[in-house]
Amino acid sequence: MKKCHFYLGFIFFLILYGCKKNNDIPVSQVAQFSIFDSSVTYLKSQLSSNDFSKLNFAQTKILRYHGKNIGIQIFEKNESTKKYLILKKVSNGFAGNWVDMTDLKISKEARQNGTVTLENINIDKKVYFEVKNNKVVNVTETGKSVSQRNLIQSKDSSANNNLYSRMEESAVELPEIVVLWSGPDDDFTSLYWLFDQDSNFEGSYVQGGGGGNETSGGIGGNETSPDNVIDAPTFVPPVIPITDLKREIECFGNNNSSTYSISVNVNEPWPGTRGVFNPFPNFRAGHTFFTLQQHNADGSSIVRNLGFYPKYGAIPGDPLDVGIFGDDSNTPFTVSLKITVSGSDLMKVIQNLENQPLVFDLNNFNCTNSAIDALKSININLPSTKSSSALFSGNTPGELGEDIRSMNLNNFSANNGSRAVTRTVSDSDNQSAPPRSGGC
């Protein structure tokens, strides 16, 4: 009787294997991820045989986000990863779009321009995204214009250090939608629009190529594979913007009876690491800012906390924004380097800050670059390790924080004018900048 059961089971397995083999779906791969198996079953019920036959199941990527399988990307045959089907897991199955990126053309500046077409697999709807310099500037849904955002670059005649301007947003606006597509080994596309404007993924990107054998996201991986969907490092506007920087710091003065210091405070995204982005804290990409202090002989003090920010926001693919300073009083940080300086040194740093170009550039001049540049004016050279992240190549709070945490203070002082320096470090952002104080 047991042998009979065995043979029946074996015959059933052969039949099942034969059916899957006819559909060119490797059983060994299907067993790795239930999301793949269930997506194939779903697609069989949703797609015509012609559409189903377009898919290359050997070139499939499971999308993992915060340790969970959230969707699947299946590329079309012979399309060099420019056409694919992307699905997200929903309670009653899957939802998603056919994605056609063949119209995107890359400029000499490595910027994408053209149109991306989405065709919903669940309902009869097409959406067209007009892309200009990596940025989605217009959306048309089956012939109807949905919304539009216009960006401009210009010189501002009213201020010689404001070289970038962004038109004020209209009442109906697009969210931050960015398309970066540099080929199968380096592709970033916003899941927000690929997943039908799902706000849960507004700051998330598909990362990496689409090869089915990738251990980080292909079918051949396992349930403990790392995420292959990443959050975009988002530099956000200040909570308290400083509209007039000169007025904010005009009370400082150079006199022999006062003592002065500059503290470089670093809010690390992942305290104690060089991580670029953490989706949970208020400063998702971290932040670097100054505390400037003047203590006078009469016991009074002047304290200002200044950090450089984008006025509206900056993310990969849309890295430029109007620059603005913010009041960072009481802002938390992980690492701080306090440097004793002279009154003339402080005034030089203030002058540098006042003359910095008000152009926030995620890759080349962000909050960390602003601090590094200002201290160079008095021959203090902070460490300047660049990020190894594929998302952007600039200096980051995480890199600077860890450089300060690990550096030899005696060597740093000796190499930077023998100024007195002190350092405070923590494993969390539980330190806080002093409140703003002092007037004139």
C-alpha positions as a Markdown table, in Angstrom:
| # | Residue | x | y | z |
|---|---|---|---|---|
| 1 | Met | 0.0 | 0.0 | 0.0 |
| 2 | Lys | 2.8 | 2.4 | 0.9 |
| 3 | Lys | 4.5 | 1.6 | -2.5 |
| 4 | Cys | 1.3 | 2.4 | -4.3 |
| 5 | His | 1.1 | 5.8 | -2.5 |
| 6 | Phe | 4.7 | 6.4 | -3.4 |
| 7 | Tyr | 4.2 | 5.7 | -7.1 |
| 8 | Leu | 1.1 | 7.8 | -7.3 |
| 9 | Gly | 2.9 | 10.7 | -5.7 |
| 10 | Phe | 5.8 | 10.3 | -8.0 |
| 11 | Ile | 3.6 | 10.3 | -11.1 |
| 12 | Phe | 1.8 | 13.4 | -9.8 |
| 13 | Phe | 5.2 | 15.1 | -9.4 |
| 14 | Leu | 6.2 | 14.2 | -13.0 |
| 15 | Ile | 2.9 | 15.6 | -14.3 |
| 16 | Leu | 3.4 | 18.8 | -12.3 |
| 17 | Tyr | 7.0 | 19.1 | -13.5 |
| 18 | Gly | 6.0 | 18.5 | -17.1 |
| 19 | Cys | 3.3 | 21.3 | -17.0 |
| 20 | Lys | 5.8 | 23.8 | -15.6 |
| 21 | Lys | 8.5 | 22.8 | -18.0 |
| 22 | Asn | 6.2 | 23.5 | -21.0 |
| 23 | Asn | 5.8 | 27.0 | -19.7 |
| 24 | Asp | 9.6 | 27.4 | -19.4 |
| 25 | Ile | 9.4 | 28.1 | -15.7 |
| 26 | Pro | 12.2 | 26.3 | -13.8 |
| 27 | Val | 10.7 | 24.3 | -10.9 |
| 28 | Ser | 13.9 | 24.7 | -8.8 |
| 29 | Gln | 13.5 | 28.5 | -9.0 |
| 30 | Val | 9.8 | 28.5 | -8.4 |
| 31 | Ala | 10.4 | 26.7 | -5.1 |
| 32 | Gln | 12.7 | 29.4 | -3.9 |
| 33 | Phe | 10.1 | 32.1 | -3.6 |
| 34 | Ser | 6.4 | 31.6 | -3.2 |
| 35 | Ile | 5.8 | 35.2 | -4.4 |
| 36 | Phe | 7.2 | 34.1 | -7.8 |
| 37 | Asp | 4.9 | 31.0 | -8.0 |
| 38 | Ser | 1.9 | 33.0 | -7.0 |
| 39 | Ser | 2.7 | 35.8 | -9.5 |
| 40 | Val | 2.9 | 33.3 | -12.3 |
| 41 | Thr | -0.4 | 31.9 | -11.3 |
| 42 | Tyr | -1.9 | 35.3 | -11.2 |
| 43 | Leu | -0.5 | 36.3 | -14.6 |
| 44 | Lys | -1.9 | 33.2 | -16.2 |
| 45 | Ser | -5.4 | 34.2 | -15.1 |
| 46 | Gln | -4.9 | 37.9 | -16.1 |
| 47 | Leu | -2.9 | 37.9 | -19.3 |
| 48 | Ser | -3.6 | 36.7 | -22.8 |
| 49 | Ser | -1.5 | 33.8 | -24.0 |
| 50 | Asn | 0.3 | 36.3 | -26.3 |
| 51 | Asp | 1.2 | 38.7 | -23.5 |
| 52 | Phe | 2.2 | 35.8 | -21.2 |
| 53 | Ser | 4.6 | 34.5 | -23.8 |
| 54 | Lys | 6.4 | 37.9 | -23.9 |
| 55 | Leu | 7.8 | 37.4 | -20.4 |
| 56 | Asn | 11.2 | 36.0 | -19.8 |
| 57 | Phe | 10.9 | 34.2 | -16.5 |
| 58 | Ala | 14.6 | 33.5 | -16.4 |
| 59 | Gln | 15.2 | 37.3 | -16.1 |
| 60 | Thr | 13.1 | 38.0 | -13.1 |
| 61 | Lys | 13.8 | 39.9 | -9.9 |
| 62 | Ile | 12.1 | 39.6 | -6.6 |
| 63 | Leu | 11.8 | 43.1 | -5.0 |
| 64 | Arg | 12.7 | 43.2 | -1.3 |
| 65 | Tyr | 12.1 | 46.2 | 0.9 |
| 66 | His | 12.9 | 46.4 | 4.6 |
| 67 | Gly | 13.4 | 42.6 | 4.7 |
| 68 | Lys | 10.1 | 41.7 | 3.0 |
| 69 | Asn | 9.2 | 40.5 | -0.5 |
| 70 | Ile | 7.0 | 43.4 | -1.8 |
| 71 | Gly | 6.8 | 42.7 | -5.5 |
| 72 | Ile | 8.4 | 41.2 | -8.6 |
| 73 | Gln | 9.9 | 42.5 | -11.8 |
| 74 | Ile | 9.8 | 40.3 | -15.0 |
| 75 | Phe | 11.5 | 41.5 | -18.1 |
| 76 | Glu | 10.3 | 41.0 | -21.6 |
| 77 | Lys | 12.2 | 38.8 | -24.0 |
| 78 | Asn | 14.9 | 40.4 | -26.2 |
| 79 | Glu | 14.3 | 43.9 | -24.9 |
| 80 | Ser | 17.5 | 44.6 | -23.1 |
| 81 | Thr | 15.7 | 45.4 | -19.8 |
| 82 | Lys | 13.9 | 48.4 | -21.3 |
| 83 | Lys | 10.5 | 46.7 | -21.2 |
| 84 | Tyr | 9.3 | 44.8 | -18.2 |
| 85 | Leu | 6.3 | 43.9 | -16.1 |
| 86 | Ile | 6.4 | 45.1 | -12.5 |
| 87 | Leu | 3.9 | 43.9 | -9.9 |
| 88 | Lys | 3.3 | 44.7 | -6.2 |
| 89 | Lys | 1.8 | 42.2 | -3.8 |
| 90 | Val | -1.7 | 43.2 | -2.6 |
| 91 | Ser | -4.2 | 41.4 | -0.4 |
| 92 | Asn | -6.1 | 39.9 | -3.3 |
| 93 | Gly | -3.2 | 39.1 | -5.6 |
| 94 | Phe | -1.1 | 41.5 | -7.5 |
| 95 | Ala | -1.3 | 45.0 | -9.1 |
| 96 | Gly | 1.1 | 46.7 | -11.5 |
| 97 | Asn | 2.0 | 47.8 | -14.9 |
| 98 | Trp | 3.8 | 47.0 | -18.1 |
| 99 | Val | 6.6 | 49.5 | -18.3 |
| 100 | Asp | 8.1 | 50.7 | -21.5 |
| 101 | Met | 11.3 | 52.8 | -21.2 |
| 102 | Thr | 12.5 | 52.4 | -24.8 |
| 103 | Asp | 11.8 | 56.0 | -25.6 |
| 104 | Leu | 14.2 | 57.3 | -23.0 |
| 105 | Lys | 17.4 | 58.7 | -24.4 |
| 106 | Ile | 20.5 | 59.6 | -22.4 |
| 107 | Ser | 22.2 | 62.9 | -22.9 |
| 108 | Lys | 25.9 | 63.7 | -22.9 |
| 109 | Glu | 25.4 | 64.8 | -19.3 |
| 110 | Ala | 24.1 | 61.3 | -18.5 |
| 111 | Arg | 20.5 | 62.6 | -18.1 |
| 112 | Gln | 17.5 | 60.8 | -19.3 |
| 113 | Asn | 14.9 | 62.5 | -21.6 |
| 114 | Gly | 11.9 | 61.1 | -23.3 |
| 115 | Thr | 8.7 | 59.3 | -22.3 |
| 116 | Val | 7.9 | 56.3 | -20.1 |
| 117 | Thr | 4.7 | 54.5 | -20.8 |
| 118 | Leu | 2.8 | 52.5 | -18.2 |
| 119 | Glu | 0.0 | 50.1 | -19.1 |
| 120 | Asn | -2.0 | 48.8 | -16.1 |
| 121 | Ile | -2.6 | 45.1 | -16.1 |
| 122 | Asn | -5.8 | 45.3 | -14.0 |
| 123 | Ile | -7.7 | 48.0 | -15.7 |
| 124 | Asp | -7.7 | 49.6 | -19.2 |
| 125 | Lys | -5.5 | 52.6 | -18.5 |
| 126 | Lys | -2.3 | 54.0 | -19.9 |
| 127 | Val | -0.1 | 56.6 | -18.3 |
| 128 | Tyr | 2.7 | 58.6 | -20.0 |
| 129 | Phe | 5.5 | 60.3 | -18.1 |
| 130 | Glu | 7.4 | 63.0 | -19.8 |
| 131 | Val | 11.0 | 62.9 | -18.5 |
| 132 | Lys | 13.3 | 65.9 | -18.7 |
| 133 | Asn | 16.8 | 65.7 | -17.2 |
| 134 | Asn | 15.8 | 62.6 | -15.1 |
| 135 | Lys | 12.8 | 64.5 | -13.7 |
| 136 | Val | 9.2 | 63.7 | -14.5 |
| 137 | Val | 7.8 | 67.1 | -15.6 |
| 138 | Asn | 4.4 | 66.0 | -16.9 |
| 139 | Val | 1.9 | 63.1 | -16.6 |
| 140 | Thr | -0.8 | 62.3 | -19.2 |
| 141 | Glu | -3.3 | 59.6 | -18.4 |
| 142 | Thr | -5.0 | 58.2 | -21.6 |
| 143 | Gly | -4.9 | 61.5 | -23.3 |
| 144 | Lys | -5.8 | 63.6 | -20.2 |
| 145 | Ser | -3.2 | 65.9 | -18.6 |
| 146 | Val | -3.0 | 65.0 | -14.9 |
| 147 | Ser | -0.6 | 67.6 | -13.5 |
| 148 | Gln | 2.6 | 69.4 | -14.3 |
| 149 | Arg | 5.7 | 70.7 | -12.5 |
| 150 | Asn | 8.0 | 73.2 | -14.1 |
| 151 | Leu | 11.6 | 73.7 | -13.0 |
| 152 | Ile | 13.9 | 76.4 | -14.2 |
| 153 | Gln | 17.5 | 77.3 | -13.7 |
| 154 | Ser | 18.4 | 81.0 | -13.9 |
| 155 | Lys | 20.6 | 83.7 | -12.5 |
| 156 | Asp | 19.0 | 85.8 | -9.8 |
| 157 | Ser | 19.9 | 89.4 | -10.4 |
| 158 | Ser | 19.0 | 90.4 | -6.8 |
| 159 | Ala | 21.7 | 88.3 | -5.3 |
| 160 | Asn | 25.0 | 87.3 | -6.9 |
| 161 | Asn | 25.3 | 84.1 | -4.8 |
| 162 | Asn | 21.8 | 82.7 | -5.7 |
| 163 | Leu | 22.4 | 81.0 | -9.0 |
| 164 | Tyr | 19.6 | 78.5 | -8.9 |
| 165 | Ser | 15.9 | 79.1 | -8.7 |
| 166 | Arg | 12.9 | 76.8 | -8.7 |
| 167 | Met | 9.4 | 78.1 | -9.6 |
| 168 | Glu | 6.9 | 78.0 | -6.8 |
| 169 | Glu | 4.8 | 74.9 | -6.9 |
| 170 | Ser | 1.3 | 75.1 | -8.5 |
| 171 | Ala | -1.8 | 74.2 | -6.6 |
| 172 | Val | -1.8 | 70.7 | -8.3 |
| 173 | Glu | 1.7 | 69.3 | -8.3 |
| 174 | Leu | 3.6 | 66.2 | -8.9 |
| 175 | Pro | 5.4 | 64.5 | -6.1 |
| 176 | Glu | 9.1 | 64.0 | -6.4 |
| 177 | Ile | 9.3 | 61.5 | -9.3 |
| 178 | Val | 12.8 | 60.7 | -10.6 |
| 179 | Val | 13.9 | 58.4 | -13.3 |
| 180 | Leu | 17.5 | 57.3 | -13.4 |
| 181 | Trp | 18.3 | 54.6 | -15.9 |
| 182 | Ser | 21.9 | 53.9 | -16.8 |
| 183 | Gly | 21.6 | 50.3 | -17.9 |
| 184 | Pro | 21.0 | 46.8 | -16.5 |
| 185 | Asp | 23.8 | 47.1 | -13.9 |
| 186 | Asp | 22.9 | 50.5 | -12.6 |
| 187 | Asp | 19.2 | 51.3 | -12.8 |
| 188 | Phe | 17.1 | 53.4 | -10.4 |
| 189 | Thr | 13.4 | 53.9 | -11.0 |
| 190 | Ser | 10.9 | 55.3 | -8.6 |
| 191 | Leu | 8.5 | 52.7 | -7.3 |
| 192 | Tyr | 6.0 | 55.5 | -6.5 |
| 193 | Trp | 4.8 | 55.6 | -10.1 |
| 194 | Leu | 5.7 | 52.1 | -11.1 |
| 195 | Phe | 3.4 | 50.9 | -8.4 |
| 196 | Asp | 0.5 | 53.2 | -9.4 |
| 197 | Gln | 1.3 | 56.1 | -7.2 |
| 198 | Asp | 1.6 | 54.1 | -3.9 |
| 199 | Ser | 2.6 | 56.6 | -1.3 |
| 200 | Asn | 4.3 | 53.8 | 0.7 |
| 201 | Phe | 7.0 | 53.8 | -1.9 |
| 202 | Glu | 7.3 | 57.5 | -2.7 |
| 203 | Gly | 11.0 | 57.7 | -1.7 |
| 204 | Ser | 11.9 | 54.2 | -2.9 |
| 205 | Tyr | 13.9 | 53.0 | -5.9 |
| 206 | Val | 14.5 | 49.7 | -7.7 |
| 207 | Gln | 18.2 | 49.1 | -7.5 |
| 208 | Gly | 20.5 | 46.9 | -9.7 |
| 209 | Gly | 20.1 | 44.9 | -12.9 |
| 210 | Gly | 17.5 | 42.3 | -13.7 |
| 211 | Gly | 19.4 | 39.1 | -14.0 |
| 212 | Gly | 17.6 | 36.1 | -12.6 |
| 213 | Asn | 20.6 | 34.7 | -11.0 |
| 214 | Glu | 21.3 | 37.7 | -8.7 |
| 215 | Thr | 21.7 | 36.6 | -5.1 |
| 216 | Ser | 20.5 | 40.0 | -4.0 |
| 217 | Gly | 17.1 | 39.8 | -5.6 |
| 218 | Gly | 16.9 | 37.2 | -8.4 |
| 219 | Ile | 14.8 | 34.1 | -8.1 |
| 220 | Gly | 17.9 | 32.1 | -7.1 |
| 221 | Gly | 18.2 | 34.0 | -3.8 |
| 222 | Asn | 16.7 | 33.1 | -0.5 |
| 223 | Glu | 14.4 | 34.6 | 2.1 |
| 224 | Thr | 17.4 | 36.2 | 3.9 |
| 225 | Ser | 18.6 | 38.0 | 0.8 |
| 226 | Pro | 19.3 | 41.7 | 1.4 |
| 227 | Asp | 17.0 | 44.4 | 0.1 |
| 228 | Asn | 17.4 | 45.4 | -3.5 |
| 229 | Val | 14.9 | 48.2 | -3.2 |
| 230 | Ile | 16.4 | 51.3 | -1.5 |
| 231 | Asp | 15.1 | 54.5 | 0.0 |
| 232 | Ala | 16.2 | 57.7 | -1.7 |
| 233 | Pro | 18.4 | 59.9 | 0.5 |
| 234 | Thr | 16.1 | 62.9 | 0.8 |
| 235 | Phe | 17.5 | 66.2 | 2.1 |
| 236 | Val | 14.5 | 68.1 | 3.4 |
| 237 | Pro | 14.0 | 71.8 | 4.0 |
| 238 | Pro | 14.8 | 73.3 | 7.5 |
| 239 | Val | 12.0 | 73.4 | 10.1 |
| 240 | Ile | 13.1 | 77.0 | 10.9 |
| 241 | Pro | 14.5 | 78.6 | 7.8 |
| 242 | Ile | 16.7 | 81.7 | 8.1 |
| 243 | Thr | 15.5 | 84.2 | 5.6 |
| 244 | Asp | 18.2 | 86.8 | 6.4 |
| 245 | Leu | 21.5 | 85.1 | 7.2 |
| 246 | Lys | 23.4 | 88.4 | 7.7 |
| 247 | Arg | 20.9 | 89.6 | 10.3 |
| 248 | Glu | 21.0 | 86.3 | 12.1 |
| 249 | Ile | 24.7 | 86.4 | 12.7 |
| 250 | Glu | 25.3 | 90.2 | 12.8 |
| 251 | Cys | 25.7 | 90.2 | 16.6 |
| 252 | Phe | 29.1 | 88.4 | 16.6 |
| 253 | Gly | 32.1 | 90.7 | 16.9 |
| 254 | Asn | 35.8 | 90.4 | 17.3 |
| 255 | Asn | 37.2 | 91.7 | 20.6 |
| 256 | Asn | 40.1 | 90.6 | 22.8 |
| 257 | Ser | 38.1 | 90.1 | 26.0 |
| 258 | Ser | 35.8 | 87.4 | 24.4 |
| 259 | Thr | 36.4 | 83.7 | 23.8 |
| 260 | Tyr | 35.1 | 81.9 | 20.7 |
| 261 | Ser | 34.4 | 78.4 | 19.4 |
| 262 | Ile | 32.9 | 76.6 | 16.5 |
| 263 | Ser | 31.4 | 73.2 | 16.9 |
| 264 | Val | 30.8 | 70.8 | 13.9 |
| 265 | Asn | 27.7 | 68.8 | 14.8 |
| 266 | Val | 26.8 | 65.7 | 12.9 |
| 267 | Asn | 23.5 | 63.9 | 12.9 |
| 268 | Glu | 24.3 | 60.5 | 11.5 |
| 269 | Pro | 21.5 | 58.6 | 9.7 |
| 270 | Trp | 22.6 | 55.3 | 11.3 |
| 271 | Pro | 24.6 | 56.3 | 14.4 |
| 272 | Gly | 28.0 | 54.7 | 14.6 |
| 273 | Thr | 28.0 | 53.7 | 10.9 |
| 274 | Arg | 28.7 | 55.3 | 7.5 |
| 275 | Gly | 25.2 | 54.6 | 6.4 |
| 276 | Val | 23.7 | 57.1 | 3.9 |
| 277 | Phe | 20.0 | 56.9 | 4.6 |
| 278 | Asn | 17.6 | 55.8 | 7.4 |
| 279 | Pro | 13.9 | 56.0 | 6.7 |
| 280 | Phe | 12.9 | 56.3 | 10.3 |
| 281 | Pro | 14.4 | 59.5 | 11.9 |
| 282 | Asn | 13.5 | 63.1 | 11.1 |
| 283 | Phe | 16.8 | 63.6 | 9.4 |
| 284 | Arg | 16.6 | 60.7 | 7.0 |
| 285 | Ala | 19.9 | 61.5 | 5.3 |
| 286 | Gly | 21.5 | 62.9 | 8.4 |
| 287 | His | 22.6 | 66.5 | 8.8 |
| 288 | Thr | 25.8 | 68.5 | 9.5 |
| 289 | Phe | 25.6 | 72.0 | 11.1 |
| 290 | Phe | 27.6 | 74.5 | 13.1 |
| 291 | Thr | 27.2 | 75.9 | 16.6 |
| 292 | Leu | 29.0 | 79.3 | 16.7 |
| 293 | Gln | 29.6 | 80.7 | 20.2 |
| 294 | Gln | 31.0 | 83.9 | 21.6 |
| 295 | His | 31.4 | 84.3 | 25.4 |
| 296 | Asn | 32.0 | 87.8 | 26.6 |
| 297 | Ala | 33.7 | 89.1 | 29.7 |
| 298 | Asp | 30.5 | 90.4 | 31.2 |
| 299 | Gly | 29.0 | 86.9 | 31.3 |
| 300 | Ser | 26.8 | 87.3 | 28.2 |
| 301 | Ser | 26.9 | 84.9 | 25.3 |
| 302 | Ile | 25.9 | 84.8 | 21.7 |
| 303 | Val | 25.0 | 81.4 | 20.3 |
| 304 | Arg | 23.8 | 80.6 | 16.8 |
| 305 | Asn | 23.2 | 77.2 | 15.2 |
| 306 | Leu | 23.4 | 77.2 | 11.4 |
| 307 | Gly | 23.0 | 74.4 | 8.9 |
| 308 | Phe | 22.7 | 74.5 | 5.1 |
| 309 | Tyr | 19.6 | 73.0 | 3.5 |
| 310 | Pro | 17.6 | 72.8 | 0.2 |
| 311 | Lys | 14.7 | 75.2 | 0.3 |
| 312 | Tyr | 12.3 | 72.7 | -1.2 |
| 313 | Gly | 14.1 | 69.3 | -1.1 |
| 314 | Ala | 16.7 | 67.3 | -3.1 |
| 315 | Ile | 17.0 | 63.7 | -4.0 |
| 316 | Pro | 19.1 | 61.6 | -6.5 |
| 317 | Gly | 18.1 | 62.5 | -10.0 |
| 318 | Asp | 16.9 | 65.9 | -8.9 |
| 319 | Pro | 20.0 | 67.0 | -6.9 |
| 320 | Leu | 19.8 | 70.8 | -7.3 |
| 321 | Asp | 17.7 | 73.2 | -5.3 |
| 322 | Val | 17.7 | 76.7 | -4.0 |
| 323 | Gly | 20.0 | 76.8 | -1.0 |
| 324 | Ile | 18.9 | 78.2 | 2.4 |
| 325 | Phe | 20.2 | 78.2 | 5.9 |
| 326 | Gly | 18.2 | 76.9 | 8.9 |
| 327 | Asp | 18.2 | 77.6 | 12.6 |
| 328 | Asp | 19.4 | 74.3 | 14.1 |
| 329 | Ser | 19.0 | 75.2 | 17.7 |
| 330 | Asn | 18.1 | 72.0 | 19.7 |
| 331 | Thr | 18.8 | 69.8 | 16.7 |
| 332 | Pro | 20.0 | 66.3 | 17.8 |
| 333 | Phe | 23.4 | 65.0 | 16.8 |
| 334 | Thr | 25.6 | 62.0 | 17.3 |
| 335 | Val | 29.1 | 63.4 | 16.9 |
| 336 | Ser | 30.5 | 66.9 | 17.7 |
| 337 | Leu | 33.9 | 68.4 | 17.2 |
| 338 | Lys | 34.4 | 71.7 | 19.1 |
| 339 | Ile | 37.2 | 73.9 | 18.0 |
| 340 | Thr | 38.5 | 76.9 | 19.9 |
| 341 | Val | 39.1 | 79.8 | 17.5 |
| 342 | Ser | 40.0 | 83.5 | 17.7 |
| 343 | Gly | 37.5 | 86.3 | 17.1 |
| 344 | Ser | 39.1 | 87.0 | 13.7 |
| 345 | Asp | 38.7 | 83.3 | 12.8 |
| 346 | Leu | 35.0 | 83.3 | 13.6 |
| 347 | Met | 34.5 | 86.4 | 11.6 |
| 348 | Lys | 36.2 | 84.8 | 8.6 |
| 349 | Val | 33.9 | 81.7 | 8.9 |
| 350 | Ile | 30.9 | 84.0 | 9.1 |
| 351 | Gln | 32.0 | 85.9 | 6.0 |
| 352 | Asn | 32.5 | 82.6 | 4.2 |
| 353 | Leu | 28.9 | 81.4 | 5.1 |
| 354 | Glu | 27.5 | 84.7 | 3.9 |
| 355 | Asn | 29.2 | 84.4 | 0.6 |
| 356 | Gln | 28.5 | 80.7 | -0.1 |
| 357 | Pro | 26.4 | 80.2 | -3.3 |
| 358 | Leu | 22.8 | 79.5 | -2.4 |
| 359 | Val | 22.7 | 76.5 | -4.5 |
| 360 | Phe | 22.1 | 73.2 | -2.8 |
| 361 | Asp | 23.7 | 70.4 | -4.8 |
| 362 | Leu | 23.2 | 66.9 | -3.4 |
| 363 | Asn | 26.5 | 65.6 | -4.9 |
| 364 | Asn | 28.8 | 68.6 | -4.7 |
| 365 | Phe | 27.5 | 71.1 | -2.1 |
| 366 | Asn | 25.2 | 69.9 | 0.6 |
| 367 | Cys | 25.2 | 70.6 | 4.3 |
| 368 | Thr | 28.4 | 68.7 | 4.9 |
| 369 | Asn | 30.2 | 70.5 | 2.1 |
| 370 | Ser | 29.1 | 73.8 | 3.5 |
| 371 | Ala | 30.7 | 73.1 | 6.8 |
| 372 | Ile | 33.9 | 71.8 | 5.2 |
| 373 | Asp | 34.2 | 74.8 | 2.9 |
| 374 | Ala | 33.6 | 77.3 | 5.7 |
| 375 | Leu | 36.3 | 75.9 | 7.9 |
| 376 | Lys | 38.8 | 75.8 | 5.0 |
| 377 | Ser | 38.6 | 79.6 | 5.1 |
| 378 | Ile | 40.6 | 79.5 | 8.4 |
| 379 | Asn | 42.9 | 76.7 | 7.3 |
| 380 | Ile | 41.0 | 74.0 | 9.2 |
| 381 | Asn | 40.6 | 70.9 | 7.0 |
| 382 | Leu | 37.9 | 68.5 | 8.1 |
| 383 | Pro | 38.1 | 64.9 | 6.8 |
| 384 | Ser | 36.4 | 64.7 | 3.4 |
| 385 | Thr | 35.6 | 61.0 | 2.7 |
| 386 | Lys | 33.2 | 60.7 | -0.3 |
| 387 | Ser | 30.3 | 58.3 | -0.2 |
| 388 | Ser | 30.6 | 55.0 | -2.0 |
| 389 | Ser | 26.8 | 54.8 | -2.5 |
| 390 | Ala | 25.6 | 54.2 | -6.0 |
| 391 | Leu | 22.9 | 56.9 | -5.4 |
| 392 | Phe | 25.2 | 59.8 | -5.2 |
| 393 | Ser | 28.9 | 60.5 | -4.9 |
| 394 | Gly | 29.3 | 63.4 | -2.5 |
| 395 | Asn | 30.2 | 64.0 | 1.2 |
| 396 | Thr | 27.7 | 62.7 | 3.7 |
| 397 | Pro | 27.0 | 63.3 | 7.4 |
| 398 | Gly | 27.6 | 59.5 | 8.0 |
| 399 | Glu | 31.1 | 59.6 | 6.5 |
| 400 | Leu | 32.1 | 62.9 | 8.3 |
| 401 | Gly | 30.6 | 61.7 | 11.6 |
| 402 | Glu | 32.6 | 58.4 | 11.5 |
| 403 | Asp | 35.8 | 60.2 | 10.3 |
| 404 | Ile | 35.5 | 62.6 | 13.3 |
| 405 | Arg | 34.7 | 59.7 | 15.7 |
| 406 | Ser | 37.8 | 57.7 | 14.7 |
| 407 | Met | 40.4 | 60.4 | 14.1 |
| 408 | Asn | 43.3 | 61.2 | 16.4 |
| 409 | Leu | 42.6 | 64.6 | 18.0 |
| 410 | Asn | 46.2 | 65.4 | 18.7 |
| 411 | Asn | 47.2 | 64.8 | 15.1 |
| 412 | Phe | 44.2 | 66.8 | 13.9 |
| 413 | Ser | 45.0 | 69.7 | 16.2 |
| 414 | Ala | 48.7 | 69.7 | 15.2 |
| 415 | Asn | 47.8 | 69.7 | 11.5 |
| 416 | Asn | 45.2 | 72.5 | 11.8 |
| 417 | Gly | 46.9 | 75.3 | 13.6 |
| 418 | Ser | 47.4 | 73.6 | 17.0 |
| 419 | Arg | 43.9 | 74.8 | 18.0 |
| 420 | Ala | 42.3 | 73.3 | 21.1 |
| 421 | Val | 39.7 | 70.7 | 20.1 |
| 422 | Thr | 37.3 | 68.5 | 22.0 |
| 423 | Arg | 35.0 | 65.7 | 20.8 |
| 424 | Thr | 31.8 | 64.2 | 22.1 |
| 425 | Val | 30.3 | 61.0 | 20.6 |
| 426 | Ser | 27.3 | 58.9 | 21.2 |
| 427 | Asp | 25.7 | 55.7 | 19.8 |
| 428 | Ser | 22.5 | 57.6 | 19.1 |
| 429 | Asp | 21.3 | 61.1 | 18.2 |
| 430 | Asn | 20.7 | 61.9 | 21.8 |
| 431 | Gln | 22.9 | 65.0 | 22.1 |
| 432 | Ser | 21.4 | 68.4 | 21.3 |
| 433 | Ala | 22.6 | 71.7 | 20.1 |
| 434 | Pro | 22.3 | 74.6 | 22.6 |
| 435 | Pro | 19.5 | 77.0 | 22.2 |
| 436 | Arg | 19.9 | 80.2 | 20.3 |
| 437 | Ser | 20.8 | 83.1 | 22.6 |
| 438 | Gly | 22.2 | 86.6 | 22.7 |
| 439 | Gly | 21.2 | 89.7 | 20.8 |
| 440 | Cys | 22.6 | 93.1 | 19.9 |
